[in-house]
Each structure stands twice: as structure tokens, then as C-alpha cells.
Amino acid sequence: MRVAFVGKGGSGKTTLSALFARHLARSGAPLVAIDGDINQHLAHALGLDEDETFGAPPLSSRTGEIKDHLRGANPRIVSREAMVKTTPPGRGSRLLRLLGDDEVHGTHVREVGGVPLMVTGAFDESDLGVACYHSKLGAVELYLNHLVDGPGEYVVVDMTAGADAFASGLFTRFDMTFLVVEPTRKSVSVYRQYQEHAAEFGVPVAVVGNKVTGEDDLLFLKEHVGDDLLAHCVQSSYVRAQEQGREHGELESHNRRTLDALKAAVDARTKDWAAFQRHAVEFHLRNAAAWANAATGHDLSAQVDPEFRHGPEALTRPTARP
């Protein structure tokens, strides 16, 4: 199952992404965490020292190689230059299994704090005035488009802050989106934006309250979020100690129960491969018409393979040439 953590900047979504990923790892579940935020802090939240660097190349630094690997022998994709972030897989494409023996996982995954992690890459000086951060997230979108994750497997993505997560079709690539909301009016306003956009596409969103210090905070969230409030985290001395580089016992029992509730909510979801493929095709055609046809010089609607059906069966189905 694919899980996204989104929310207003400073709401604690990176911290919760790290806590949830470690929670899954301790349970023995196969998982990959992905840092998809413009501020690349997930590795450090998982335990990487501030003076250490992540030991694998970022996904955005090898997007061309990732495209070459994923397009495989798909005759509808004539070159890496003709493959854009929304290009869906078809017959002949290379599909991925979580942590499989493939070029993408072998090159980009390193373990931090017991969690297999991939990073998108920071928005650096060379990007200023040239590119937007969503161009870097293209490799994440391609990865999720070509991934066939099985029961009991998880992908946890720390997404960009605010409503930026809706600037591409990436928001439809998840089975569950956890919206981290502080008990403040600004954070609630971001929640309302998310709900409006997500409802249009049937994207499931559950709210996780964070930094709750007392009954007044909790009542505020219940008033403004209502039934969407799945669970909440209380202000954590454990998390603060971790952020200050100190060891401080264990995560509070209430917050551990919240992580249990998040996992239960994800596990209760039913995988809908048909909807996943439908959204992938829809957003690819939107992008093709809006900019990608002109940018590549190709009619990218032709990349859609109408005979392709995503999901576990696609891993065993004989390759056919359209």
C-alpha cells in the first residue's frame, strides 16, 4: 500500500513520516520510504546524523537512466526523451516489485535507522529560475506508476508542503493520504484545500492531528475537521529530544497507539488497480495536451496501451507488442 504524508509546512509531516516508517519497519513489514519534500529532511528524521550524507544518488539525478530501465521494450515509448513523468506502463515496460532485484532499487535505496530509503534530491542553486521542484518529483511518479506492491508491503512518501502536492497527478498514486493538521486556523485552511481537491478524484484522506497539548486543542480539531480526524499525536518530549540530538526513552504510549491506528487504516484499504490505472491515463493525457506533446515533439497519447491492465497479473502476463 502506498501512503503519503502531506500538510502545511511545519505541521510535523516529516516527523510523522519517519515515525510511521520506523513503526512499520519494527513490525517486520517490507517497506520503502521516499523523501519527496523540497526540504530533504526525512533521512535525518530517521536517524542520519546532521554531518552525514545519504549514501545513494537522489532519484532526480538519474531520471534518464530510470526512464531507460522502466520503458524496457515498450514500443510505444520511442526514447527516454519521449518519456515524461506521467507516462504509464504498457506491454513491454519493466514493472517493479518492492525492493526487487532491479536497477532502481539497487542504485537508490539505502537503509537509515532500519528503514530502506530513497530521496528525490534537493532543490539547489542550479535549479533557480530554471526548474520547479515538481520536475524532480517526476522520478517518484514514474517509480510509483511502474510499481506493483503486494499485500503487507508499504511505500511511505513524505510529500511537499501545502497544496503543492496537487500540482501534479502524483496525489492520485496513493492508497491513503494522511493529512497532518495542527490545531491552528492556518493548518485547518490547508486541510480544506486538500479535501476539496481530493474529493474530486475520490482520493482517500484521513486527518492526523499533531502537536496537541490539551483538551482545547483536541476540541478545536474536532470542531473544524469532524469525522475526518482519524487520530492525533500529543506534544512529544521524545520527538523533541530526537530533534535536539539527545536520547530520551521511548515514544509516548498515546503516540504509539496513534501509529497503530494509522497502520490499521491503511491495512483496511482495498487495492483498486483499475482506478489507479484510470487516474494514470487521465493525468497523462492531461499533461500531454497541456505541455508534453509540444515539449517532446510527439503525440504522447499514443503511449497509452489500451490492452494493459496494471496489478499483480501484469507481472506474469506474457509480453505482447501492440
C-alpha positions in Angstrom: 0.0 0.0 0.0 1.2 3.5 -0.9 0.9 6.1 1.9 1.5 9.9 1.6 2.0 12.3 4.4 1.0 15.9 3.5 0.3 19.1 5.4 1.2 22.7 6.0 4.9 23.4 6.3 6.0 22.9 9.9 3.0 20.7 10.8 5.2 17.8 11.5 4.6 15.6 8.4 8.2 14.7 8.0 8.4 13.7 11.7 5.3 11.6 11.4 6.5 10.0 8.1 9.7 8.9 9.9 7.8 7.7 13.0 5.4 5.7 10.8 8.1 4.2 8.6 10.1 3.1 11.7 6.8 1.7 13.2 6.3 -0.4 10.0 10.0 -1.5 10.0 9.8 -2.7 13.6 6.8 -4.8 12.7 8.9 -6.6 10.1 6.9 -5.2 7.1 8.6 -4.7 3.8 8.7 -1.0 3.0 10.4 1.8 1.2 10.3 5.4 2.4 10.7 8.2 -0.1 11.7 11.8 0.7 9.6 13.8 -1.8 9.7 17.2 0.0 11.6 20.2 -1.3 13.3 20.3 2.1 15.1 17.0 2.2 15.0 16.1 6.0 13.5 12.6 6.1 16.9 10.9 6.3 17.8 12.9 9.3 14.4 12.3 10.9 15.1 8.6 10.5 18.4 9.0 12.4 21.1 10.1 9.9 23.5 12.4 11.7 23.4 16.0 10.6 27.0 15.9 9.4 26.4 12.7 7.4 25.2 12.5 3.8 22.8 10.0 2.4 24.8 7.2 0.7 22.9 6.8 -2.6 22.3 9.1 -5.5 19.0 11.0 -5.5 16.3 9.8 -7.9 16.3 13.1 -9.7 20.0 12.8 -10.6 19.4 9.7 -12.7 15.9 10.3 -14.2 17.2 9.4 -17.7 18.6 6.0 -16.5 15.4 5.3 -14.6 13.3 6.0 -17.8 15.5 3.7 -19.8 15.1 0.9 -17.3 11.3 1.3 -16.9 10.4 1.7 -20.6 12.2 -1.6 -21.3 10.9 -3.0 -24.7 7.7 -1.0 -24.7 7.4 0.0 -28.4 5.0 2.9 -27.6 7.9 4.8 -26.0 10.4 5.6 -28.6 13.1 7.1 -26.4 13.9 8.4 -22.9 13.3 12.0 -24.2 9.7 11.0 -25.2 9.0 9.5 -21.8 7.6 12.0 -19.3 6.8 11.8 -15.6 3.2 10.7 -16.3 4.0 8.1 -19.0 2.1 5.0 -17.9 3.4 1.5 -18.3 2.3 -0.8 -21.1 3.1 -4.1 -22.6 6.9 -4.4 -22.7 7.5 -2.0 -19.8 9.6 -3.1 -16.9 7.4 -3.3 -13.8 9.0 -3.1 -10.3 8.4 -5.2 -7.2 9.1 -3.6 -3.9 12.8 -3.9 -3.0 13.2 -6.1 -6.0 16.5 -7.1 -7.7 16.4 -4.2 -10.2 18.4 -1.2 -11.2 16.2 1.3 -9.5 16.2 -0.2 -6.0 19.8 -1.4 -6.2 21.1 2.1 -7.1 18.9 4.4 -5.0 17.9 2.6 -1.8 20.0 2.8 1.4 18.9 1.9 4.9 18.7 4.6 7.5 17.5 3.8 11.1 16.3 0.4 9.9 14.2 1.9 7.1 15.1 1.5 3.4 15.0 5.0 2.0 15.1 6.8 -1.4 15.5 10.5 -1.7 14.3 12.8 -4.5 17.1 15.3 -4.2 17.3 18.8 -3.0 16.3 21.9 -5.0 19.7 23.5 -5.4 21.2 26.7 -6.8 21.4 25.4 -10.4 17.6 25.0 -10.4 16.8 28.6 -9.5 14.9 30.3 -12.3 15.2 27.2 -14.4 13.0 24.4 -13.0 10.3 23.8 -10.4 10.6 21.1 -7.8 7.9 19.0 -9.4 10.4 18.3 -12.2 12.5 16.4 -9.6 9.4 14.6 -8.3 8.9 13.2 -11.8 11.2 10.2 -11.0 8.9 9.4 -7.9 5.8 9.5 -10.1 7.5 7.2 -12.7 8.5 4.8 -9.9 5.0 4.6 -8.4 3.4 4.3 -11.9 5.5 1.2 -12.5 5.4 -0.4 -9.0 3.4 -3.5 -8.3 3.2 -3.6 -4.5 1.7 -6.6 -2.8 -0.3 -7.3 0.4 1.6 -6.3 3.5 4.1 -4.1 1.6 4.3 -0.3 2.1 5.7 2.8 0.4 5.7 5.8 2.7 6.3 9.2 1.0 6.9 12.5 2.7 5.4 14.9 0.3 5.8 18.6 -0.5 4.1 21.0 1.9 0.9 22.8 1.4 -1.3 22.4 -1.7 1.7 21.9 -3.9 1.1 18.1 -3.7 -1.8 18.7 -6.1 0.3 20.4 -8.7 0.8 17.0 -10.5 -1.1 13.7 -10.7 1.2 12.3 -8.1 -1.5 12.8 -5.4 -3.6 10.0 -7.1 -0.8 7.5 -6.8 -1.6 6.6 -3.1 -3.9 4.2 -1.4 -4.1 6.5 1.7 -3.1 10.1 2.2 -2.6 11.3 5.8 -3.1 15.0 6.2 -1.2 16.3 9.2 -3.1 19.1 10.9 -2.0 21.3 13.8 -4.7 22.9 16.0 -4.4 26.2 14.2 -6.6 28.1 11.7 -3.8 28.1 9.1 -3.4 24.4 9.3 -7.1 23.8 9.0 -7.3 26.0 5.9 -4.8 23.7 4.2 -7.0 20.8 5.3 -9.9 22.3 3.5 -7.9 22.8 0.3 -6.8 19.2 0.3 -10.3 17.9 1.0 -11.7 19.8 -1.9 -9.1 18.6 -4.4 -9.0 15.0 -3.2 -12.8 14.6 -3.2 -12.9 15.5 -6.9 -10.8 12.4 -7.7 -12.0 10.1 -4.9 -8.6 10.2 -3.2 -9.0 8.9 0.4 -7.7 11.4 3.0 -7.6 11.0 6.8 -6.5 13.7 9.2 -3.8 13.1 11.9 -3.9 15.9 14.5 -0.4 16.8 15.7 1.2 18.8 18.5 -2.0 18.5 20.6 -1.2 19.9 24.1 -4.6 19.5 25.8 -8.4 19.2 25.5 -8.8 22.7 24.0 -6.6 21.7 21.1 -8.4 18.4 20.5 -11.8 20.1 20.7 -10.6 22.7 18.1 -9.6 19.9 15.7 -12.9 18.0 16.2 -14.8 21.2 15.5 -13.0 22.0 12.3 -12.2 18.6 10.9 -15.0 16.4 12.2 -15.2 12.8 11.2 -12.0 13.1 9.1 -10.0 13.2 12.3 -8.6 9.6 12.5 -6.2 10.1 15.4 -3.9 12.6 17.0 -0.4 12.9 18.4 0.3 14.7 21.7 3.2 17.0 22.0 6.2 14.7 22.3 9.2 15.1 24.5 10.7 12.1 22.8 10.5 13.7 19.4 11.9 17.0 20.7 14.8 15.1 22.3 15.5 13.3 19.0 15.5 16.7 17.1 18.0 18.0 19.6 20.3 15.0 19.2 19.5 13.5 22.6 18.3 10.1 23.5 15.1 10.2 25.5 13.5 6.9 26.3 10.6 5.7 24.1 7.8 7.4 22.1 4.8 8.1 24.3 2.2 5.3 24.6 -0.5 7.6 23.2 1.5 8.4 20.1 2.4 4.7 19.7 -1.3 3.9 19.7 -1.8 6.6 17.0 0.8 4.9 14.8 -1.2 1.6 15.3 -4.3 3.4 14.2 -2.6 4.8 11.1 -1.4 1.3 10.1 -4.9 -0.2 10.7 -6.4 2.5 8.5 -4.0 1.7 5.7 -4.5 -2.1 6.1 -8.3 -1.7 5.9 -8.0 -0.1 2.4 -8.7 -2.3 -0.7 -6.2 -2.0 -3.5 -8.0 -0.7 -6.6 -5.7 -1.3 -9.6 -8.4 -0.3 -12.1 -8.8 3.2 -10.5 -5.0 3.5 -10.2 -4.6 2.8 -14.0 -7.5 5.1 -14.9 -6.1 8.0 -13.0 -2.6 7.4 -14.5 -4.0 7.5 -18.0 -6.2 10.5 -17.3 -3.4 12.6 -16.0 -1.0 11.5 -18.7 -3.5 12.7 -21.4 -3.9 16.0 -19.5 -0.2 16.6 -19.4 0.3 15.5 -23.0 -2.3 18.1 -24.2 -1.1 20.8 -21.8 2.7 20.7 -22.4 4.3 17.4 -23.0 3.3 16.9 -26.7 4.9 20.3 -27.5 7.9 19.7 -25.3 8.8 16.3 -26.8 7.5 16.7 -30.4 5.5 13.5 -30.1 1.8 12.7 -29.7 2.1 11.2 -26.2 -1.5 10.0 -26.1 -0.2 7.1 -28.3 1.8 5.9 -25.3 -1.4 4.7 -23.6 -1.7 0.9 -24.1 -5.4 0.1 -24.1 -4.7 -3.6 -23.6 -2.6 -3.1 -20.5 -4.0 -3.9 -17.1 -2.0 -2.9 -14.1 -1.6 -5.1 -11.0 0.0 -8.4 -10.0 -1.3 -10.1 -13.1 0.8 -7.8 -15.2 3.9 -9.3 -13.7 3.1 -12.7 -15.1 1.3 -11.8 -18.3 3.3 -12.6 -21.4 4.7 -9.5 -23.1 2.8 -8.6 -26.2 3.6 -6.0 -28.8 0.7 -3.6 -29.6 
